[in-house]
Amino acid sequence: MATVRIQSEDFDAAAEAAALTADRKDVGAVVTFTGLCRDEAGRLATLELEHYPGMAEEEIERVAAEAEKRWPLMGVTAIHRYGKIEPGGNIVLVVTASAHRQAAFEAAEFLMDFLKTRAPFWKKEHNRDGTSGEWVSAKDADDAAADRWLQGNK
Amino acid sequence: MYRMNRMKAVYFAWVRERIGKSDEEIDPPEYVTTVGELIGWLAARGEEYAYAFEKPSVIRTAIDRKHVRHDAKFAGAREVAFFPPMTGG
């Protein structure tokens, strides 16, 4: 059963990884992915993340349940922040634990690919020059990254 | 008065900004049955709605917090959501 949290507070990636392996000796691989806020070459002051309360958590839980069906995972944690985040700050965390590295790596990548295209979050940029920026556009590359898992390539 | 189609519409990101509200109760007429038709009906409610839904094909939709395509029927839904493609992660 995956742990999914949607929160405005920061998270501690090392502590979350340690929690997945605490008191067990069968885990052989833990993959930790952290997505951070870029400053976009100095232009960005803050990134504002809007989300759909309730659905955000449920959608990530659905993606995590699918990952647990596809790979023999011993633990999954996904945390996504909302609200205002400054450059250098954490946005998203995915931690996967398995007996072997391939399942942990692949499941972490799968989770991130689907989280980007299915979890109801939207980013708005606020610039250092004071202009209220634009809503970030979805990238075709992100859709393509998610689609490849549906085509039997993996 | 009993109204079969009464439901909550919720809007996010630039859809919310363009319409100028985050949610509202809506009561579409009986001939509106799919989420795509609902977009067309909403778009005709005023300038702000027309602006939000000027490109219906880019609008993503959810019924009761689950993603659905525009051809999904919303009968019995409590909450229908309209939002741009997601940019989390």
gemmi code that builds the backbone of each chain (N, CA, C; Angstrom):
import gemmi

chains = {
    "A": [
        ("MET", (0.853, -1.200, 0.000), (0.000, 0.000, 0.000), (0.880, 1.239, 0.000)),
        ("ALA", (0.658, 2.073, -0.976), (1.501, 3.257, -1.120), (1.139, 4.336, -0.103)),
        ("THR", (2.121, 5.136, 0.230), (1.885, 6.323, 1.042), (1.855, 7.521, 0.111)),
        ("VAL", (0.742, 8.243, 0.067), (0.617, 9.417, -0.803), (0.253, 10.617, 0.057)),
        ("ARG", (1.005, 11.682, -0.101), (0.681, 12.897, 0.661), (0.720, 14.123, -0.249)),
        ("ILE", (-0.281, 14.973, -0.093), (-0.330, 16.258, -0.789), (-0.212, 17.306, 0.304)),
        ("GLN", (0.821, 18.118, 0.252), (1.064, 19.035, 1.366), (1.752, 20.306, 0.901)),
        ("SER", (1.587, 21.378, 1.687), (2.297, 22.616, 1.351), (3.686, 22.609, 1.983)),
        ("GLU", (3.857, 21.889, 3.084), (5.145, 21.861, 3.780), (6.200, 21.130, 2.956)),
        ("ASP", (7.446, 21.416, 3.283), (8.561, 20.733, 2.648), (8.601, 19.274, 3.121)),
        ("PHE", (9.418, 18.458, 2.421), (9.609, 17.064, 2.845), (11.093, 16.776, 2.951)),
        ("ASP", (11.409, 15.678, 3.631), (12.793, 15.251, 3.814), (12.974, 13.920, 3.075)),
        ("ALA", (13.612, 13.986, 1.903), (13.745, 12.803, 1.042), (14.457, 11.658, 1.763)),
        ("ALA", (15.523, 11.980, 2.498), (16.292, 10.931, 3.186), (15.448, 10.243, 4.258)),
        ("ALA", (14.678, 11.032, 4.981), (13.837, 10.461, 6.045), (12.746, 9.573, 5.448)),
        ("GLU", (12.184, 10.011, 4.307), (11.131, 9.214, 3.666), (11.707, 7.895, 3.140)),
        ("ALA", (12.919, 7.932, 2.572), (13.569, 6.711, 2.084), (13.864, 5.765, 3.253)),
        ("ALA", (14.355, 6.335, 4.345), (14.687, 5.518, 5.521), (13.432, 4.857, 6.087)),
        ("ALA", (12.323, 5.565, 6.038), (11.070, 5.020, 6.589), (10.613, 3.781, 5.824)),
        ("LEU", (10.935, 3.720, 4.518), (10.508, 2.568, 3.714), (11.290, 1.305, 4.050)),
        ("THR", (12.502, 1.471, 4.577), (13.335, 0.283, 4.850), (13.463, -0.012, 6.342)),
        ("ALA", (12.858, 0.822, 7.173), (12.973, 0.628, 8.619), (12.448, -0.742, 9.027)),
        ("ASP", (13.204, -1.433, 9.855), (12.799, -2.724, 10.438), (12.575, -3.828, 9.412)),
        ("ARG", (13.202, -3.717, 8.238), (13.106, -4.864, 7.327), (14.443, -5.127, 6.655)),
        ("LYS", (14.648, -6.386, 6.270), (15.947, -6.797, 5.737), (15.833, -7.418, 4.353)),
        ("ASP", (14.662, -7.312, 3.741), (14.451, -7.922, 2.429), (14.569, -6.923, 1.284)),
        ("VAL", (14.681, -5.639, 1.596), (14.767, -4.615, 0.554), (16.201, -4.536, 0.034)),
        ("GLY", (16.347, -4.662, -1.283), (17.694, -4.605, -1.861), (17.946, -3.331, -2.644)),
        ("ALA", (16.882, -2.556, -2.916), (17.052, -1.365, -3.735), (16.012, -0.307, -3.370)),
        ("VAL", (16.487, 0.902, -3.152), (15.584, 2.042, -2.937), (15.962, 3.120, -3.936)),
        ("VAL", (14.983, 3.575, -4.707), (15.208, 4.695, -5.629), (14.439, 5.904, -5.105)),
        ("THR", (15.149, 7.028, -5.008), (14.533, 8.269, -4.546), (14.641, 9.309, -5.653)),
        ("PHE", (13.504, 9.830, -6.093), (13.513, 10.908, -7.086), (12.924, 12.158, -6.443)),
        ("THR", (13.643, 13.271, -6.581), (13.125, 14.555, -6.100), (13.062, 15.529, -7.262)),
        ("GLY", (11.904, 16.134, -7.469), (11.755, 17.184, -8.481), (11.842, 18.531, -7.785)),
        ("LEU", (12.701, 19.428, -8.319), (12.919, 20.723, -7.684), (12.480, 21.869, -8.587)),
        ("CYS", (12.319, 23.028, -7.966), (11.929, 24.238, -8.691), (13.181, 24.916, -9.253)),
        ("ARG", (13.218, 25.078, -10.592), (14.342, 25.780, -11.254), (14.114, 27.287, -11.182)),
        ("ASP", (15.214, 28.070, -11.311), (15.040, 29.530, -11.344), (14.900, 30.059, -12.767)),
        ("GLU", (14.942, 29.154, -13.756), (14.792, 29.536, -15.174), (15.764, 30.669, -15.516)),
        ("ALA", (17.045, 30.395, -15.288), (18.124, 31.350, -15.594), (17.949, 32.686, -14.869)),
        ("GLY", (17.427, 32.620, -13.639), (17.326, 33.830, -12.826), (16.035, 34.598, -12.977)),
        ("ARG", (15.189, 34.182, -13.931), (13.947, 34.911, -14.207), (12.875, 34.684, -13.136)),
        ("LEU", (12.819, 33.464, -12.607), (11.685, 33.071, -11.760), (11.870, 33.461, -10.288)),
        ("ALA", (10.827, 34.085, -9.718), (10.840, 34.398, -8.278), (10.204, 33.257, -7.489)),
        ("THR", (9.003, 32.874, -7.878), (8.330, 31.748, -7.226), (7.458, 30.994, -8.230)),
        ("LEU", (7.255, 29.747, -7.900), (6.353, 28.906, -8.671), (5.146, 28.654, -7.775)),
        ("GLU", (3.949, 28.889, -8.338), (2.740, 28.660, -7.567), (2.065, 27.400, -8.091)),
        ("LEU", (1.847, 26.454, -7.202), (1.223, 25.194, -7.614), (-0.207, 25.112, -7.111)),
        ("GLU", (-1.131, 25.040, -8.066), (-2.547, 24.856, -7.731), (-2.864, 23.369, -7.872)),
        ("HIS", (-3.781, 22.873, -7.051), (-4.157, 21.463, -7.199), (-5.651, 21.292, -6.970)),
        ("TYR", (-6.138, 20.132, -7.323), (-7.545, 19.772, -7.148), (-7.595, 18.926, -5.885)),
        ("PRO", (-7.977, 19.527, -4.756), (-7.959, 18.770, -3.489), (-8.826, 17.523, -3.602)),
        ("GLY", (-8.363, 16.453, -3.042), (-9.109, 15.200, -3.127), (-8.705, 14.405, -4.351)),
        ("MET", (-8.929, 14.985, -5.535), (-8.577, 14.235, -6.741), (-7.065, 14.064, -6.869)),
        ("ALA", (-6.294, 15.057, -6.444), (-4.825, 14.949, -6.569), (-4.332, 13.703, -5.841)),
        ("GLU", (-4.788, 13.545, -4.606), (-4.375, 12.388, -3.811), (-4.893, 11.084, -4.426)),
        ("GLU", (-6.168, 11.089, -4.814), (-6.762, 9.866, -5.356), (-6.095, 9.445, -6.668)),
        ("GLU", (-5.757, 10.414, -7.505), (-5.154, 10.091, -8.802), (-3.749, 9.514, -8.611)),
        ("ILE", (-2.969, 10.099, -7.701), (-1.624, 9.559, -7.444), (-1.736, 8.166, -6.819)),
        ("GLU", (-2.751, 7.963, -5.980), (-2.965, 6.619, -5.407), (-3.292, 5.603, -6.502)),
        ("ARG", (-4.064, 6.039, -7.501), (-4.390, 5.133, -8.620), (-3.132, 4.782, -9.409)),
        ("VAL", (-2.278, 5.781, -9.650), (-1.034, 5.527, -10.392), (-0.112, 4.616, -9.572)),
        ("ALA", (-0.042, 4.858, -8.261), (0.809, 4.034, -7.396), (0.305, 2.588, -7.352)),
        ("ALA", (-1.021, 2.417, -7.318), (-1.596, 1.064, -7.303), (-1.247, 0.334, -8.595)),
        ("GLU", (-1.257, 1.054, -9.716), (-0.878, 0.455, -11.004), (0.598, 0.049, -10.994)),
        ("ALA", (1.455, 0.883, -10.412), (2.882, 0.548, -10.310), (3.076, -0.704, -9.465)),
        ("GLU", (2.306, -0.813, -8.393), (2.432, -1.990, -7.516), (1.952, -3.262, -8.201)),
        ("LYS", (1.058, -3.108, -9.194), (0.623, -4.275, -9.971), (1.695, -4.713, -10.953)),
        ("ARG", (2.417, -3.706, -11.502), (3.388, -4.003, -12.560), (4.730, -4.487, -12.044)),
        ("TRP", (5.140, -4.026, -10.857), (6.456, -4.385, -10.328), (6.331, -4.928, -8.908)),
        ("PRO", (7.243, -5.834, -8.530), (7.210, -6.390, -7.163), (7.808, -5.392, -6.169)),
        ("LEU", (7.007, -4.420, -5.764), (7.508, -3.358, -4.891), (7.268, -3.692, -3.425)),
        ("MET", (8.203, -3.250, -2.596), (8.072, -3.459, -1.152), (7.654, -2.176, -0.448)),
        ("GLY", (7.607, -1.101, -1.197), (7.156, 0.164, -0.616), (7.137, 1.257, -1.669)),
        ("VAL", (6.159, 2.142, -1.574), (6.068, 3.303, -2.466), (5.643, 4.506, -1.632)),
        ("THR", (6.361, 5.605, -1.795), (5.942, 6.863, -1.182), (5.947, 7.944, -2.254)),
        ("ALA", (4.865, 8.704, -2.345), (4.809, 9.834, -3.274), (4.292, 11.053, -2.519)),
        ("ILE", (5.029, 12.135, -2.602), (4.631, 13.382, -1.934), (4.669, 14.502, -2.969)),
        ("HIS", (3.591, 15.259, -3.063), (3.567, 16.396, -3.990), (3.186, 17.637, -3.205)),
        ("ARG", (3.957, 18.693, -3.355), (3.663, 19.944, -2.644), (2.755, 20.842, -3.474)),
        ("TYR", (2.052, 21.739, -2.799), (1.283, 22.775, -3.472), (1.577, 24.111, -2.784)),
        ("GLY", (1.100, 25.189, -3.395), (1.364, 26.515, -2.844), (2.561, 27.145, -3.521)),
        ("LYS", (3.151, 28.142, -2.859), (4.280, 28.856, -3.467), (5.604, 28.199, -3.104)),
        ("ILE", (6.412, 27.947, -4.144), (7.699, 27.292, -3.954), (8.778, 28.142, -4.618)),
        ("GLU", (9.863, 28.374, -3.895), (10.940, 29.205, -4.434), (11.961, 28.346, -5.166)),
        ("PRO", (12.705, 28.961, -6.110), (13.749, 28.207, -6.817), (14.672, 27.498, -5.829)),
        ("GLY", (14.986, 26.267, -6.158), (15.817, 25.469, -5.262), (14.988, 24.619, -4.310)),
        ("GLY", (13.704, 24.945, -4.183), (12.839, 24.206, -3.271), (12.341, 22.899, -3.870)),
        ("ASN", (11.916, 22.002, -2.989), (11.371, 20.715, -3.427), (9.941, 20.868, -3.938)),
        ("ILE", (9.602, 20.102, -4.994), (8.221, 20.069, -5.495), (7.604, 18.691, -5.271)),
        ("VAL", (8.331, 17.664, -5.703), (7.737, 16.328, -5.691), (8.780, 15.285, -5.284)),
        ("LEU", (8.300, 14.252, -4.592), (9.177, 13.152, -4.168), (8.511, 11.826, -4.513)),
        ("VAL", (9.307, 10.932, -5.114), (8.856, 9.558, -5.330), (9.935, 8.639, -4.776)),
        ("VAL", (9.545, 7.709, -3.924), (10.487, 6.720, -3.390), (9.908, 5.332, -3.651)),
        ("THR", (10.721, 4.459, -4.226), (10.278, 3.087, -4.469), (11.290, 2.123, -3.866)),
        ("ALA", (10.791, 1.045, -3.294), (11.656, 0.027, -2.700), (11.305, -1.331, -3.280)),
        ("SER", (12.354, -2.112, -3.594), (12.138, -3.444, -4.133), (13.335, -4.325, -3.775)),
        ("ALA", (13.244, -5.601, -4.129), (14.359, -6.503, -3.837), (15.536, -6.193, -4.768)),
        ("HIS", (15.209, -5.764, -5.994), (16.251, -5.520, -6.993), (16.081, -4.156, -7.643)),
        ("ARG", (17.185, -3.642, -8.217), (17.176, -2.256, -8.667), (16.282, -1.978, -9.865)),
        ("GLN", (16.153, -2.951, -10.783), (15.404, -2.666, -12.012), (13.951, -2.285, -11.712)),
        ("ALA", (13.320, -3.050, -10.827), (11.925, -2.752, -10.486), (11.814, -1.380, -9.815)),
        ("ALA", (12.761, -1.078, -8.933), (12.707, 0.203, -8.211), (12.906, 1.378, -9.165)),
        ("PHE", (13.899, 1.258, -10.075), (14.147, 2.322, -11.067), (12.937, 2.508, -11.976)),
        ("GLU", (12.464, 1.407, -12.555), (11.378, 1.503, -13.524), (10.095, 2.031, -12.889)),
        ("ALA", (9.781, 1.553, -11.697), (8.549, 1.991, -11.032), (8.624, 3.482, -10.695)),
        ("ALA", (9.789, 3.953, -10.295), (9.934, 5.382, -9.969), (9.719, 6.231, -11.219)),
        ("GLU", (10.268, 5.775, -12.345), (10.119, 6.522, -13.600), (8.658, 6.501, -14.074)),
        ("PHE", (8.031, 5.342, -13.951), (6.611, 5.189, -14.297), (5.753, 6.142, -13.462)),
        ("LEU", (6.000, 6.157, -12.170), (5.230, 7.030, -11.272), (5.378, 8.490, -11.669)),
        ("MET", (6.594, 8.922, -11.956), (6.806, 10.323, -12.330), (6.153, 10.640, -13.670)),
        ("ASP", (6.278, 9.742, -14.635), (5.687, 9.988, -15.959), (4.174, 10.169, -15.868)),
        ("PHE", (3.516, 9.321, -15.084), (2.055, 9.413, -14.994), (1.598, 10.501, -14.046)),
        ("LEU", (2.413, 10.762, -13.024), (2.094, 11.848, -12.104), (2.079, 13.189, -12.852)),
        ("LYS", (3.004, 13.356, -13.791), (3.075, 14.621, -14.543), (1.880, 14.812, -15.462)),
        ("THR", (1.366, 13.726, -16.018), (0.290, 13.872, -17.007), (-1.108, 13.609, -16.451)),
        ("ARG", (-1.206, 13.016, -15.251), (-2.534, 12.655, -14.720), (-2.889, 13.292, -13.376)),
        ("ALA", (-1.875, 13.667, -12.592), (-2.192, 14.261, -11.286), (-2.602, 15.722, -11.491)),
        ("PRO", (-3.782, 16.117, -10.944), (-4.296, 17.461, -11.200), (-3.554, 18.560, -10.423)),
        ("PHE", (-2.420, 18.965, -11.012), (-1.622, 20.087, -10.499), (-1.340, 21.023, -11.667)),
        ("TRP", (-1.279, 22.316, -11.371), (-0.945, 23.307, -12.409), (0.043, 24.307, -11.841)),
        ("LYS", (1.057, 24.631, -12.660), (2.116, 25.556, -12.222), (1.918, 26.934, -12.846)),
        ("LYS", (2.016, 27.949, -12.002), (2.007, 29.328, -12.500), (3.308, 29.999, -12.082)),
        ("GLU", (3.910, 30.703, -13.027), (5.198, 31.350, -12.753), (5.005, 32.794, -12.295)),
        ("HIS", (5.750, 33.169, -11.262), (5.812, 34.575, -10.848), (7.252, 35.034, -11.046)),
        ("ASN", (7.427, 36.112, -11.813), (8.767, 36.526, -12.203), (9.408, 37.505, -11.224)),
        ("ARG", (10.740, 37.546, -11.258), (11.483, 38.442, -10.362), (11.225, 39.905, -10.685)),
        ("ASP", (10.890, 40.211, -11.942), (10.639, 41.607, -12.309), (9.236, 42.068, -11.886)),
        ("GLY", (8.537, 41.211, -11.145), (7.242, 41.616, -10.599), (6.062, 41.260, -11.480)),
        ("THR", (6.319, 40.915, -12.718), (5.208, 40.544, -13.587), (4.648, 39.198, -13.141)),
        ("SER", (3.327, 39.149, -13.094), (2.705, 37.867, -12.809), (2.811, 37.056, -14.078)),
        ("GLY", (3.447, 35.917, -13.937), (3.789, 35.172, -15.146), (2.653, 34.368, -15.719)),
        ("GLU", (3.022, 33.429, -16.477), (2.085, 32.605, -17.235), (1.886, 31.268, -16.544)),
        ("TRP", (0.755, 30.653, -16.876), (0.574, 29.252, -16.512), (1.518, 28.435, -17.390)),
        ("VAL", (2.215, 27.509, -16.787), (3.141, 26.662, -17.537), (2.328, 25.781, -18.493)),
        ("SER", (2.792, 25.667, -19.736), (2.109, 24.820, -20.717), (2.541, 23.374, -20.560)),
        ("ALA", (1.594, 22.488, -20.790), (1.930, 21.057, -20.759), (2.827, 20.752, -21.957)),
        ("LYS", (3.759, 19.835, -21.746), (4.697, 19.480, -22.814), (4.273, 18.185, -23.503)),
        ("ASP", (4.347, 18.201, -24.835), (4.075, 16.973, -25.588), (5.019, 15.856, -25.163)),
        ("ALA", (6.256, 16.253, -24.815), (7.260, 15.248, -24.420), (6.809, 14.486, -23.175)),
        ("ASP", (6.069, 15.167, -22.287), (5.588, 14.490, -21.086), (4.508, 13.467, -21.430)),
        ("ASP", (3.640, 13.838, -22.373), (2.613, 12.888, -22.820), (3.268, 11.674, -23.470)),
        ("ALA", (4.295, 11.936, -24.278), (4.992, 10.847, -24.964), (5.670, 9.924, -23.952)),
        ("ALA", (6.220, 10.522, -22.896), (6.896, 9.724, -21.866), (5.903, 8.798, -21.167)),
        ("ALA", (4.708, 9.304, -20.915), (3.685, 8.468, -20.268), (3.150, 7.411, -21.240)),
        ("ASP", (2.978, 7.820, -22.510), (2.391, 6.904, -23.492), (3.242, 5.665, -23.734)),
        ("ARG", (4.570, 5.820, -23.615), (5.406, 4.664, -23.966), (5.165, 3.489, -23.022)),
        ("TRP", (4.663, 3.763, -21.808), (4.359, 2.658, -20.884), (3.116, 1.889, -21.321)),
        ("LEU", (2.309, 2.513, -22.181), (1.063, 1.884, -22.623), (1.256, 1.056, -23.874)),
        ("GLN", (2.420, 1.177, -24.497), (2.632, 0.544, -25.795), (3.388, -0.766, -25.714)),
        ("GLY", (3.581, -1.232, -24.497), (4.247, -2.520, -24.349), (5.738, -2.471, -24.607)),
        ("ASN", (6.326, -1.253, -24.568), (7.766, -1.127, -24.769), (8.550, -1.595, -23.552)),
        ("LYS", (7.866, -1.549, -22.393), (8.578, -1.925, -21.174), (7.909, -3.142, -20.561)),
    ],
    "B": [
        ("MET", (-37.916, 21.833, -5.522), (-38.117, 21.308, -6.876), (-37.014, 20.290, -7.192)),
        ("TYR", (-37.407, 19.157, -7.708), (-36.438, 18.114, -8.039), (-35.788, 18.378, -9.394)),
        ("ARG", (-34.471, 18.432, -9.395), (-33.756, 18.679, -10.644), (-32.705, 17.610, -10.828)),
        ("MET", (-32.854, 16.835, -11.849), (-32.018, 15.676, -12.088), (-30.565, 16.036, -12.401)),
        ("ASN", (-30.373, 17.168, -13.090), (-29.041, 17.490, -13.580), (-28.250, 18.444, -12.703)),
        ("ARG", (-28.790, 18.796, -11.557), (-28.110, 19.786, -10.726), (-26.797, 19.216, -10.186)),
        ("MET", (-25.722, 19.988, -10.360), (-24.409, 19.502, -9.926), (-23.471, 20.673, -9.688)),
        ("LYS", (-22.324, 20.353, -9.145), (-21.317, 21.378, -8.893), (-20.300, 21.344, -10.035)),
        ("ALA", (-20.018, 22.509, -10.599), (-18.945, 22.617, -11.593), (-17.742, 23.243, -10.900)),
        ("VAL", (-16.557, 22.665, -11.115), (-15.346, 23.245, -10.522), (-14.335, 23.536, -11.618)),
        ("TYR", (-13.608, 24.638, -11.451), (-12.675, 25.119, -12.469), (-11.289, 25.323, -11.848)),
        ("PHE", (-10.269, 25.030, -12.627), (-8.907, 25.191, -12.113), (-8.009, 25.954, -13.089)),
        ("ALA", (-6.948, 26.536, -12.515), (-5.881, 27.231, -13.260), (-6.471, 28.311, -14.165)),
        ("TRP", (-6.067, 28.370, -15.444), (-6.553, 29.493, -16.260), (-8.024, 29.378, -16.627)),
        ("VAL", (-8.604, 28.195, -16.526), (-10.058, 28.079, -16.729), (-10.761, 28.834, -15.600)),
        ("ARG", (-10.291, 28.627, -14.368), (-10.841, 29.317, -13.194), (-10.647, 30.838, -13.319)),
        ("GLU", (-9.448, 31.239, -13.710), (-9.180, 32.684, -13.820), (-10.053, 33.352, -14.878)),
        ("ARG", (-10.198, 32.688, -16.014), (-10.984, 33.293, -17.097), (-12.462, 33.401, -16.733)),
        ("ILE", (-12.997, 32.374, -16.069), (-14.408, 32.399, -15.687), (-14.628, 33.339, -14.500)),
        ("GLY", (-13.591, 33.434, -13.652), (-13.687, 34.357, -12.526), (-14.276, 33.742, -11.270)),
        ("LYS", (-14.393, 32.429, -11.244), (-14.842, 31.744, -10.028), (-14.289, 30.321, -10.024)),
        ("SER", (-14.183, 29.757, -8.811), (-13.584, 28.422, -8.709), (-14.632, 27.317, -8.763)),
        ("ASP", (-15.870, 27.641, -8.429), (-16.912, 26.617, -8.507), (-18.283, 27.273, -8.484)),
        ("GLU", (-19.274, 26.523, -8.912), (-20.659, 27.018, -8.905), (-21.602, 25.839, -9.099)),
        ("GLU", (-22.846, 26.063, -8.676), (-23.892, 25.074, -8.944), (-24.411, 25.318, -10.359)),
        ("ILE", (-24.545, 24.256, -11.131), (-25.105, 24.411, -12.479), (-26.283, 23.456, -12.646)),
        ("ASP", (-27.124, 23.801, -13.576), (-28.355, 23.038, -13.792), (-28.627, 22.968, -15.291)),
        ("PRO", (-27.830, 22.187, -16.002), (-27.961, 22.157, -17.457), (-29.293, 21.531, -17.904)),
        ("PRO", (-29.756, 21.914, -19.077), (-31.018, 21.346, -19.583), (-30.860, 19.861, -19.943)),
        ("GLU", (-31.968, 19.194, -20.082), (-31.967, 17.738, -20.287), (-31.244, 17.279, -21.544)),
        ("TYR", (-31.239, 18.140, -22.598), (-30.616, 17.697, -23.850), (-29.084, 17.703, -23.771)),
        ("VAL", (-28.545, 18.271, -22.713), (-27.086, 18.239, -22.513), (-26.751, 16.988, -21.710)),
        ("THR", (-26.055, 16.026, -22.329), (-25.828, 14.758, -21.624), (-24.357, 14.385, -21.452)),
        ("THR", (-23.470, 14.880, -22.354), (-22.054, 14.528, -22.226), (-21.260, 15.730, -21.713)),
        ("VAL", (-20.065, 15.423, -21.215), (-19.189, 16.467, -20.703), (-18.820, 17.455, -21.822)),
        ("GLY", (-18.629, 16.933, -23.037), (-18.320, 17.807, -24.166), (-19.460, 18.766, -24.471)),
        ("GLU", (-20.692, 18.255, -24.379), (-21.867, 19.112, -24.590), (-22.000, 20.149, -23.474)),
        ("LEU", (-21.581, 19.736, -22.291), (-21.611, 20.654, -21.156), (-20.653, 21.829, -21.402)),
        ("ILE", (-19.496, 21.551, -21.992), (-18.537, 22.614, -22.322), (-19.182, 23.604, -23.290)),
        ("GLY", (-19.869, 23.069, -24.309), (-20.543, 23.934, -25.276), (-21.640, 24.775, -24.641)),
        ("TRP", (-22.387, 24.152, -23.724), (-23.472, 24.863, -23.028), (-22.909, 25.971, -22.126)),
        ("LEU", (-21.836, 25.627, -21.396), (-21.211, 26.624, -20.520), (-20.636, 27.792, -21.335)),
        ("ALA", (-20.012, 27.454, -22.480), (-19.357, 28.480, -23.309), (-20.348, 29.547, -23.768)),
        ("ALA", (-21.628, 29.178, -23.842), (-22.651, 30.115, -24.322), (-23.232, 30.972, -23.199)),
        ("ARG", (-22.708, 30.804, -21.973), (-23.291, 31.530, -20.840), (-22.807, 32.972, -20.729)),
        ("GLY", (-21.722, 33.312, -21.431), (-21.213, 34.677, -21.333), (-19.805, 34.776, -21.863)),
        ("GLU", (-19.328, 36.000, -21.953), (-17.996, 36.256, -22.527), (-16.892, 35.516, -21.791)),
        ("GLU", (-16.950, 35.547, -20.445), (-15.880, 34.918, -19.668), (-15.849, 33.402, -19.890)),
        ("TYR", (-17.034, 32.809, -20.044), (-17.091, 31.367, -20.310), (-16.618, 31.064, -21.735)),
        ("ALA", (-17.018, 31.928, -22.668), (-16.598, 31.736, -24.066), (-15.072, 31.783, -24.163)),
        ("TYR", (-14.461, 32.693, -23.382), (-12.999, 32.831, -23.363), (-12.348, 31.578, -22.753)),
        ("ALA", (-12.889, 31.126, -21.631), (-12.328, 29.940, -20.971), (-12.404, 28.696, -21.856)),
        ("PHE", (-13.502, 28.610, -22.616), (-13.725, 27.395, -23.411), (-13.559, 27.646, -24.904)),
        ("GLU", (-12.711, 28.646, -25.263), (-12.562, 28.980, -26.690), (-11.949, 27.835, -27.499)),
        ("LYS", (-11.111, 27.011, -26.847), (-10.580, 25.818, -27.521), (-11.006, 24.592, -26.719)),
        ("PRO", (-12.209, 24.093, -26.985), (-12.731, 22.972, -26.182), (-11.796, 21.765, -26.155)),
        ("SER", (-11.067, 21.524, -27.250), (-10.255, 20.298, -27.325), (-9.115, 20.289, -26.300)),
        ("VAL", (-8.683, 21.451, -25.816), (-7.588, 21.449, -24.840), (-8.098, 21.267, -23.404)),
        ("ILE", (-9.392, 21.395, -23.211), (-9.945, 21.305, -21.853), (-10.000, 19.844, -21.391)),
        ("ARG", (-9.437, 19.609, -20.200), (-9.517, 18.268, -19.594), (-10.691, 18.264, -18.618)),
        ("THR", (-11.289, 17.087, -18.467), (-12.492, 17.001, -17.647), (-12.433, 15.818, -16.682)),
        ("ALA", (-13.097, 15.989, -15.550), (-13.203, 14.904, -14.568), (-14.621, 14.879, -14.022)),
        ("ILE", (-15.125, 13.675, -13.795), (-16.422, 13.501, -13.139), (-16.166, 12.858, -11.786)),
        ("ASP", (-16.661, 13.503, -10.737), (-16.464, 12.998, -9.373), (-15.016, 12.563, -9.146)),
        ("ARG", (-14.101, 13.450, -9.538), (-12.654, 13.309, -9.276), (-11.963, 12.189, -10.043)),
        ("LYS", (-12.570, 11.785, -11.172), (-11.884, 10.825, -12.049), (-11.836, 11.394, -13.460)),
        ("HIS", (-10.661, 11.263, -14.116), (-10.528, 11.746, -15.482), (-11.554, 11.073, -16.391)),
        ("VAL", (-12.173, 11.872, -17.261), (-13.069, 11.305, -18.277), (-12.833, 12.022, -19.604)),
        ("ARG", (-13.202, 11.346, -20.696), (-13.143, 11.972, -22.012), (-14.404, 12.810, -22.214)),
        ("HIS", (-14.354, 13.641, -23.268), (-15.479, 14.540, -23.517), (-16.779, 13.806, -23.892)),
        ("ASP", (-16.656, 12.554, -24.324), (-17.884, 11.837, -24.689), (-18.536, 11.137, -23.485)),
        ("ALA", (-17.972, 11.320, -22.303), (-18.536, 10.693, -21.100), (-19.853, 11.360, -20.719)),
        ("LYS", (-20.824, 10.542, -20.321), (-22.107, 11.080, -19.859), (-22.010, 11.394, -18.369)),
        ("PHE", (-22.595, 12.518, -17.966), (-22.438, 12.959, -16.578), (-23.663, 12.697, -15.707)),
        ("ALA", (-24.644, 11.957, -16.217), (-25.859, 11.704, -15.421), (-25.484, 11.145, -14.055)),
        ("GLY", (-26.033, 11.717, -13.004), (-25.768, 11.229, -11.655), (-24.523, 11.811, -11.007)),
        ("ALA", (-23.756, 12.619, -11.754), (-22.529, 13.187, -11.195), (-22.841, 14.227, -10.125)),
        ("ARG", (-21.982, 14.259, -9.112), (-22.104, 15.311, -8.096), (-21.215, 16.495, -8.444)),
        ("GLU", (-20.061, 16.188, -9.092), (-19.076, 17.236, -9.348), (-18.413, 16.997, -10.707)),
        ("VAL", (-18.435, 18.006, -11.551), (-17.757, 17.924, -12.849), (-16.683, 19.007, -12.876)),
        ("ALA", (-15.454, 18.619, -13.234), (-14.327, 19.556, -13.203), (-13.810, 19.847, -14.605)),
        ("PHE", (-13.370, 21.100, -14.799), (-12.832, 21.549, -16.086), (-11.483, 22.210, -15.817)),
        ("PHE", (-10.456, 21.764, -16.542), (-9.124, 22.331, -16.270), (-8.199, 22.151, -17.466)),
        ("PRO", (-7.092, 22.914, -17.496), (-6.121, 22.751, -18.586), (-5.325, 21.460, -18.409)),
        ("PRO", (-4.560, 21.073, -19.432), (-3.652, 19.936, -19.267), (-2.774, 20.160, -18.030)),
        ("MET", (-2.493, 19.071, -17.314), (-1.820, 19.195, -16.027), (-0.322, 19.408, -16.181)),
        ("THR", (0.237, 20.151, -15.226), (1.675, 20.486, -15.302), (2.358, 20.279, -13.956)),
        ("GLY", (1.942, 19.247, -13.230), (2.588, 18.964, -11.950), (3.892, 18.204, -12.132)),
        ("GLY", (4.396, 17.682, -11.031), (5.614, 16.877, -11.070), (6.868, 17.716, -11.087)),
    ],
}
model = gemmi.Model(1)
for chain_id, residues in chains.items():
    chain = gemmi.Chain(chain_id)
    for i, (resn, *xyz) in enumerate(residues, 1):
        res = gemmi.Residue()
        res.name, res.seqid = resn, gemmi.SeqId(i, " ")
        for name, pos in zip(("N", "CA", "C"), xyz):
            atom = gemmi.Atom()
            atom.name, atom.element = name, gemmi.Element(name[0])
            atom.pos, atom.b_iso = gemmi.Position(*pos), 0.0
            res.add_atom(atom)
        chain.add_residue(res)
    model.add_chain(chain)
structure = gemmi.Structure()
structure.add_model(model)
structure.setup_entities()
